[in-house]
Amino acid sequence: MHDSRDTESATFGALADPSRRAVLRLLSEHSELTASEIAAAFHHIGRTAVSTHLRILRQAGLVQERRQGRFRLYSLRTRPVQEAADVLARLVHTHRHQPHHRVEQRIRLTGG
């Protein structure tokens, strides 16, 4: 059984790679793409690497795979992406409301 920290770690681990983020950006622009269509969009990444990236993204829950005949169609799952964004937003919000943040702001404003 996965707890929320395992899921969060898998999400951020998958998002850490720039090629995987590029795949997610591509999928955000299309409802579904085949692995071949995704691979064709990235000349600097081989088909095997694209398959590996898609597997990692699927395991992290960031993409969904649907089989249609002999094709595998991939689509973006926005919920895990939103959850990751929420984690980061909470960090920023919490930090902004701490006394040390106001000190940092004064130092930056006064040049001290």
C-alpha positions in Angstrom: 0.0 0.0 0.0 1.3 3.5 -0.9 1.0 6.3 1.5 0.8 9.9 0.5 4.5 10.4 1.0 5.3 7.6 -1.4 3.0 9.1 -4.0 4.5 12.5 -3.5 8.0 11.2 -3.8 7.1 9.3 -7.0 5.5 12.4 -8.4 8.4 14.7 -7.6 10.9 12.0 -8.7 9.2 11.8 -12.1 9.0 15.6 -12.4 12.7 16.0 -11.6 13.7 14.9 -15.1 13.6 17.6 -17.8 12.7 15.1 -20.6 9.7 13.8 -18.6 8.5 17.4 -18.0 8.8 17.9 -21.7 6.7 14.8 -22.4 4.1 16.1 -19.9 4.1 19.5 -21.6 3.5 17.8 -25.0 0.6 15.7 -23.5 -0.9 18.8 -22.0 -1.4 20.1 -25.6 -3.1 17.0 -26.8 -5.9 14.8 -25.5 -4.0 11.6 -26.3 -0.8 10.6 -28.2 0.8 7.3 -29.1 4.3 6.5 -27.9 5.4 6.8 -31.5 3.9 10.3 -31.7 5.6 11.3 -28.5 9.0 9.9 -29.6 8.7 11.7 -33.0 8.4 15.0 -31.1 11.8 14.5 -29.4 14.7 14.1 -31.8 17.2 14.1 -29.0 15.6 11.2 -27.2 15.4 7.6 -28.6 12.3 5.5 -28.7 13.6 3.3 -25.9 14.2 6.3 -23.6 10.8 7.7 -24.4 9.3 4.3 -23.4 11.2 4.4 -20.2 10.1 7.9 -19.4 6.5 7.0 -20.2 6.7 4.0 -17.8 8.1 6.2 -15.0 5.4 8.8 -15.6 2.7 6.1 -15.6 4.0 4.5 -12.4 4.0 7.9 -10.8 0.4 8.4 -11.9 1.2 11.4 -14.1 0.1 9.8 -17.3 -2.6 7.3 -18.2 -2.2 4.5 -20.7 -5.1 3.2 -22.8 -4.8 0.4 -25.3 -6.6 0.6 -28.6 -5.8 -2.3 -30.9 -2.1 -2.5 -31.2 -1.5 1.1 -30.0 -1.0 2.5 -26.5 -2.4 5.9 -26.1 -1.1 8.2 -23.4 -2.8 11.2 -21.8 -2.0 13.5 -19.0 -3.5 13.0 -15.5 -3.8 16.5 -14.1 -4.7 15.5 -10.5 -1.2 14.4 -9.4 0.2 17.5 -11.1 -2.2 19.7 -9.2 -1.4 17.9 -6.0 2.3 18.6 -6.5 1.6 22.3 -7.3 -0.5 22.4 -4.1 2.4 21.1 -2.0 4.7 23.8 -3.4 2.1 26.5 -2.9 1.7 25.5 0.7 5.5 25.7 1.2 5.5 29.2 -0.2 2.4 30.3 1.7 3.8 29.0 5.0 7.2 30.6 4.4 5.7 34.0 3.6 3.8 34.0 6.9 6.8 33.2 9.1 8.7 36.0 11.0 12.0 35.2 9.2 10.4 36.0 5.8 9.6 39.5 6.9 13.2 39.9 8.1 14.5 38.7 4.7 12.2 41.2 2.9 13.5 44.1 5.1 17.1 43.1 4.4 16.4 42.9 0.7 14.6 46.3 0.7 17.2 48.1 2.7 20.2 46.5 1.0 21.5 45.2 4.3 
